[in-house]
């Protein structure tokens, strides 16, 4: 229903102005999305990783948001900007993981949630996936869950697929392009990067999407975004809040050791001519049984 108002002026045609109630505009607005993007805190790629007392450690190296997850955050924000709705950053880890969540907030995420429980220390990817799935279900009415293709600390790249399986949702992996997304019909069409080329697939919401670096260049957090993120209140959920006990880890690490130290010997081969040097080098290679 609208209201009509007519203005008449001499020598001009009537001008009609239509005033639509705000509620009518809102009712016709495109269906908004609810997106979760899972992020992880990892050691900086320049960190030196060693084994001490049977545990992997990177000492006092700085911790950062997993670089692959920045692409996932960017992909989620682009869809939110195109279709409306909200993007919720989700992470599982210790208190320090809040910094990764604050980075996601500074990029533009609407809110952030940390799942932290001492009982989860040392959990494998399958246990982590079950916890993330439970958190996504607790958030409720989620349309899409975005992941980076892998984490640079473990480099396994299986958590997204394991989370999809725990949720019972379709899994769209190695996504390089989101070709179409329709919140009204709850469908998404993507192109996946394969060794043989690209594969175009379509799925219905809810779904899990893992993305690579071709999806979009991650934006830099703005100054206002950083300030807002620094003041954000990030709730912490425990396993009890998720209504679950400690998931059983399938993978066990009976022993972790540093690789044996290798003694490097440098020898300079000289000669009076390139041919002589080449012959000496060939003899040395054969003597050392390199070939």
LUMMARVO-565159 format. One record per residue (C-alpha): residue number from 1; z, y, x. Coordinates in nm, 4 decimals. Layout:
% LUMMARVO-565159
> NUM_Z_Y_X;
...
% end
This chain:
% LUMMARVO-565159
> 1_0.0000_0.0000_0.0000;
> 2_-0.0866_0.3486_0.1304;
> 3_-0.0403_0.7100_0.0259;
> 4_-0.3457_0.9390_0.0014;
> 5_-0.3465_1.3155_0.0454;
> 6_-0.6615_1.5293_-0.0065;
> 7_-0.7214_1.8742_0.1444;
> 8_-0.9975_2.0900_-0.0076;
> 9_-1.1435_2.3869_0.1759;
> 10_-1.4285_2.6229_0.0919;
> 11_-1.7711_2.5109_0.2175;
> 12_-1.6452_2.1865_0.3619;
> 13_-1.6292_1.8335_0.2364;
> 14_-1.2980_1.6940_0.1295;
> 15_-1.0830_1.5521_0.4059;
> 16_-0.8682_1.2570_0.3139;
> 17_-0.5709_1.1509_0.5193;
> 18_-0.4091_0.8105_0.4717;
> 19_-0.0446_0.7506_0.5515;
> 20_0.0473_0.3836_0.5992;
> 21_0.4084_0.2722_0.5806;
> 22_0.5470_0.1570_0.9158;
> 23_0.6324_-0.1874_0.7777;
> 24_0.2674_-0.2493_0.6866;
> 25_0.1594_-0.1710_1.0427;
> 26_0.4241_-0.4034_1.1811;
> 27_0.3219_-0.6857_0.9475;
> 28_-0.0361_-0.6649_1.0721;
> 29_0.0617_-0.6612_1.4375;
> 30_-0.0507_-0.9556_1.6481;
> 31_0.2007_-1.2366_1.6813;
> 32_0.4173_-1.1704_1.9880;
> 33_0.4730_-1.4208_2.2676;
> 34_0.7947_-1.5609_2.4068;
> 35_0.7393_-1.6621_2.7673;
> 36_0.9761_-1.8129_3.0229;
> 37_0.8903_-1.7910_3.3919;
> 38_1.0854_-2.0164_3.6269;
> 39_1.1603_-1.8748_3.9711;
> 40_1.3371_-2.0108_4.2768;
> 41_1.5133_-1.8534_4.5712;
> 42_1.3944_-1.9874_4.9067;
> 43_1.4417_-1.9037_5.2760;
> 44_1.1968_-1.6575_5.4219;
> 45_0.8872_-1.8305_5.5585;
> 46_0.9783_-1.7111_5.9089;
> 47_1.3169_-1.8884_5.8973;
> 48_1.3874_-2.1647_6.1480;
> 49_1.4944_-2.4737_5.9557;
> 50_1.7179_-2.7246_6.1371;
> 51_1.9455_-3.0165_6.0525;
> 52_2.3188_-2.9770_6.1116;
> 53_2.5738_-3.2439_6.0193;
> 54_2.3132_-3.4297_5.8180;
> 55_2.2211_-3.1240_5.6090;
> 56_1.9148_-2.9016_5.6180;
> 57_2.0043_-2.5414_5.6949;
> 58_1.8252_-2.2197_5.7793;
> 59_2.1322_-2.0413_5.9095;
> 60_2.1587_-1.6746_5.8203;
> 61_1.7866_-1.6329_5.7512;
> 62_1.7109_-1.3978_5.4596;
> 63_1.6507_-1.5508_5.1168;
> 64_1.3598_-1.4342_4.9025;
> 65_1.1909_-1.5189_4.5754;
> 66_0.9493_-1.8083_4.6219;
> 67_0.6127_-1.6377_4.6932;
> 68_0.4240_-1.8722_4.4600;
> 69_0.6593_-1.7735_4.1776;
> 70_0.5527_-1.4097_4.2119;
> 71_0.2072_-1.5180_4.0950;
> 72_0.3689_-1.6912_3.7966;
> 73_0.5648_-1.3759_3.7094;
> 74_0.2463_-1.1686_3.7305;
> 75_0.0552_-1.4124_3.5075;
> 76_0.3338_-1.4069_3.2488;
> 77_0.3566_-1.0271_3.2502;
> 78_-0.0196_-0.9896_3.2048;
> 79_-0.0056_-1.2048_2.8912;
> 80_0.2965_-1.0133_2.7617;
> 81_0.1154_-0.6829_2.8164;
> 82_-0.1937_-0.8117_2.6375;
> 83_-0.0222_-0.9730_2.3395;
> 84_0.3289_-0.8282_2.3198;
> 85_0.6549_-1.0181_2.3242;
> 86_0.8959_-1.0824_2.6097;
> 87_0.9121_-1.2560_2.9459;
> 88_1.2394_-1.4232_3.0430;
> 89_1.3001_-1.5135_3.4075;
> 90_1.4920_-1.8396_3.4568;
> 91_1.6366_-1.9831_3.7762;
> 92_1.8684_-2.2651_3.8775;
> 93_2.0811_-2.2281_4.1880;
> 94_2.3857_-2.0633_4.3359;
> 95_2.5034_-1.7078_4.2847;
> 96_2.2618_-1.5866_4.5506;
> 97_1.9719_-1.6883_4.3235;
> 98_2.0451_-1.3723_4.1236;
> 99_1.8437_-1.1824_4.3837;
> 100_1.5299_-1.3786_4.2949;
> 101_1.5934_-1.3034_3.9279;
> 102_1.6431_-0.9339_4.0040;
> 103_1.3075_-0.9328_4.1812;
> 104_1.1467_-1.0767_3.8663;
> 105_1.3239_-0.8132_3.6555;
> 106_1.2046_-0.5384_3.8889;
> 107_0.8480_-0.6625_3.8432;
> 108_0.8866_-0.6218_3.4667;
> 109_1.0547_-0.9240_3.3087;
> 110_1.2543_-0.8450_2.9940;
> 111_1.5659_-1.0402_3.0844;
> 112_1.6909_-1.3083_3.3223;
> 113_1.9137_-1.6160_3.3020;
> 114_2.0790_-1.8085_3.5847;
> 115_2.1735_-2.1748_3.5488;
> 116_2.4434_-2.2485_3.8049;
> 117_2.6822_-2.5396_3.8356;
> 118_2.8466_-2.6794_4.1508;
> 119_2.7813_-3.0301_4.0193;
> 120_2.4063_-2.9744_4.0669;
> 121_2.4301_-2.9322_4.4447;
> 122_2.1865_-3.1626_4.6216;
> 123_1.9955_-3.2554_4.3051;
> 124_1.6384_-3.3796_4.3340;
> 125_1.3401_-3.2242_4.1564;
> 126_1.3669_-3.4537_3.8553;
> 127_1.7288_-3.3535_3.7921;
> 128_1.6363_-2.9869_3.8347;
> 129_1.3490_-3.0286_3.5877;
> 130_1.5795_-3.1783_3.3259;
> 131_1.8173_-2.8838_3.3603;
> 132_1.5345_-2.6304_3.3373;
> 133_1.4009_-2.8092_3.0294;
> 134_1.7441_-2.7949_2.8653;
> 135_1.7693_-2.4221_2.9427;
> 136_1.4239_-2.3571_2.7954;
> 137_1.5260_-2.5433_2.4815;
> 138_1.8474_-2.3393_2.4610;
> 139_1.6483_-2.0153_2.4853;
> 140_1.4518_-2.1410_2.1867;
> 141_1.1096_-2.0707_2.0326;
> 142_0.9416_-2.0527_2.3737;
> 143_0.5619_-2.0481_2.3632;
> 144_0.4808_-2.0840_2.7329;
> 145_0.6734_-2.1703_3.0491;
> 146_0.5126_-2.0450_3.3707;
> 147_0.5728_-2.1883_3.7194;
> 148_0.4332_-2.1200_4.0638;
> 149_0.2319_-2.4150_4.1940;
> 150_0.5056_-2.5136_4.4424;
> 151_0.8068_-2.3895_4.6377;
> 152_0.7670_-2.3147_5.0075;
> 153_1.0936_-2.4877_5.1024;
> 154_1.0180_-2.8328_4.9592;
> 155_0.6390_-2.7994_4.9131;
> 156_0.6390_-3.0886_4.6647;
> 157_0.4868_-2.9073_4.3671;
> 158_0.6186_-3.1515_4.1054;
> 159_0.8933_-2.9581_3.9228;
> 160_0.6569_-2.7977_3.6710;
> 161_0.5073_-3.1328_3.5694;
> 162_0.8502_-3.2957_3.5514;
> 163_0.9770_-3.0118_3.3319;
> 164_0.6764_-3.0506_3.1013;
> 165_0.7489_-3.4207_3.0702;
> 166_1.1160_-3.3564_2.9927;
> 167_1.0132_-3.1091_2.7218;
> 168_0.7303_-3.3249_2.5898;
> 169_0.4874_-3.0337_2.6267;
> 170_0.1274_-3.0244_2.7544;
> 171_0.0979_-2.9520_3.1272;
> 172_-0.1686_-2.7146_3.2600;
> 173_-0.1558_-2.7301_3.6394;
> 174_-0.3421_-2.5501_3.9196;
> 175_-0.4458_-2.2746_3.6781;
> 176_-0.6645_-2.0082_3.8384;
> 177_-0.7844_-1.8226_3.5270;
> 178_-0.6461_-1.7808_3.1759;
> 179_-0.9715_-1.7495_2.9840;
> 180_-0.8320_-1.7075_2.6337;
> 181_-0.4944_-1.6975_2.4637;
> 182_-0.4397_-1.6658_2.0890;
> 183_-0.0771_-1.6314_1.9755;
> 184_-0.1806_-1.6580_1.6091;
> 185_-0.3419_-2.0008_1.6464;
> 186_-0.1074_-2.0904_1.9343;
> 187_-0.3860_-2.1953_2.1680;
> 188_-0.4558_-2.1294_2.5345;
> 189_-0.7712_-2.2015_2.7345;
> 190_-0.7568_-2.2039_3.1133;
> 191_-0.9660_-2.2898_3.4170;
> 192_-0.8047_-2.5244_3.6687;
> 193_-0.8960_-2.5269_4.0372;
> 194_-0.9981_-2.8779_4.1395;
> 195_-1.1359_-3.0221_4.4625;
> 196_-1.4661_-3.0809_4.2828;
> 197_-1.4774_-2.7320_4.1296;
> 198_-1.3236_-2.5931_3.8118;
> 199_-1.2102_-2.7714_3.4991;
> 200_-1.1744_-2.5831_3.1704;
> 201_-0.9070_-2.7187_2.9364;
> 202_-0.7422_-2.6025_2.6161;
> 203_-0.3953_-2.6749_2.4806;
> 204_-0.1667_-2.5705_2.2000;
> 205_0.1693_-2.3995_2.2355;
> 206_0.4273_-2.4738_2.3521;
> 207_0.2944_-2.5604_2.6972;
> 208_0.3855_-2.5476_3.0656;
> 209_0.1505_-2.3597_3.2996;
> 210_0.1585_-2.3688_3.6813;
> 211_-0.0529_-2.1118_3.8619;
> 212_-0.1934_-2.0511_4.2083;
> 213_-0.2784_-1.7355_4.3994;
> 214_-0.6165_-1.6903_4.2278;
> 215_-0.4497_-1.6049_3.8956;
> 216_-0.3779_-1.2390_3.9889;
> 217_-0.2321_-1.0318_4.2702;
> 218_0.1428_-0.9846_4.2085;
> 219_0.2406_-0.6248_4.1411;
> 220_0.4921_-0.4400_4.3546;
> 221_0.8219_-0.3654_4.1791;
> 222_0.8433_0.0016_4.0850;
> 223_1.1322_0.2236_4.1911;
> 224_1.2511_0.2468_3.8308;
> 225_1.2133_-0.1288_3.7945;
> 226_1.4291_-0.1887_4.1012;
> 227_1.6974_0.0493_3.9722;
> 228_1.6963_-0.1153_3.6307;
> 229_1.7158_-0.4632_3.7842;
> 230_2.0100_-0.3628_4.0035;
> 231_2.2101_-0.2727_3.6922;
> 232_2.0990_-0.5708_3.4831;
> 233_2.3587_-0.8123_3.3491;
> 234_2.2384_-1.1663_3.4194;
> 235_2.4217_-1.4332_3.2175;
> 236_2.5162_-1.7611_3.3855;
> 237_2.4856_-2.0926_3.2044;
> 238_2.6637_-2.4053_3.3224;
> 239_2.5745_-2.7649_3.2420;
> 240_2.8401_-2.7550_2.9704;
> 241_2.6661_-2.4533_2.8151;
> 242_2.3489_-2.6614_2.8024;
> 243_2.5352_-2.9517_2.6423;
> 244_2.4556_-3.1931_2.9216;
> 245_2.6197_-3.3845_3.2025;
> 246_2.4969_-3.4038_3.5599;
> 247_2.1474_-3.5607_3.5575;
> 248_2.1080_-3.8638_3.7793;
> 249_1.9062_-3.7952_4.0925;
> 250_1.6445_-4.0603_4.1620;
> 251_1.5664_-3.9592_4.5209;
> 252_1.8363_-4.0185_4.7821;
> 253_1.8400_-3.8917_5.1402;
> 254_2.0349_-4.1546_5.3387;
> 255_1.9762_-3.9738_5.6666;
> 256_1.8228_-3.6460_5.7789;
> 257_1.7597_-3.5803_6.1471;
> 258_1.5773_-3.3275_6.3590;
> 259_1.2524_-3.4492_6.5145;
> 260_1.3014_-3.5614_6.8755;
> 261_1.2621_-3.2903_7.1330;
> 262_0.9313_-3.3044_7.3169;
> 263_0.9016_-3.2128_7.6821;
> 264_0.5908_-3.0080_7.7393;
> 265_0.4301_-3.0252_8.0831;
> 266_0.1682_-2.7670_8.1710;
> 267_-0.0885_-2.8417_8.4402;
> 268_-0.3628_-2.6096_8.5546;
> 269_-0.6827_-2.7807_8.6688;
> 270_-0.8746_-2.5902_8.9321;
> 271_-1.1953_-2.6504_9.1223;
> 272_-1.4762_-2.4875_9.3131;
> 273_-1.7207_-2.5101_9.0226;
> 274_-1.7183_-2.5563_8.6445;
> 275_-1.8665_-2.9040_8.6930;
> 276_-1.5828_-3.0070_8.9253;
> 277_-1.3211_-2.8727_8.6802;
> 278_-1.4875_-3.0593_8.3921;
> 279_-1.4895_-3.3862_8.5894;
> 280_-1.1211_-3.3487_8.6804;
> 281_-1.0369_-3.2707_8.3164;
> 282_-1.2272_-3.5782_8.1959;
> 283_-1.0494_-3.7994_8.4516;
> 284_-0.7122_-3.6578_8.3423;
> 285_-0.7833_-3.7197_7.9738;
> 286_-0.8815_-4.0807_8.0454;
> 287_-0.5789_-4.1349_8.2711;
> 288_-0.3417_-4.0061_8.0019;
> 289_-0.5218_-4.2278_7.7460;
> 290_-0.5855_-3.9339_7.5167;
> 291_-0.9232_-4.0887_7.4403;
% end
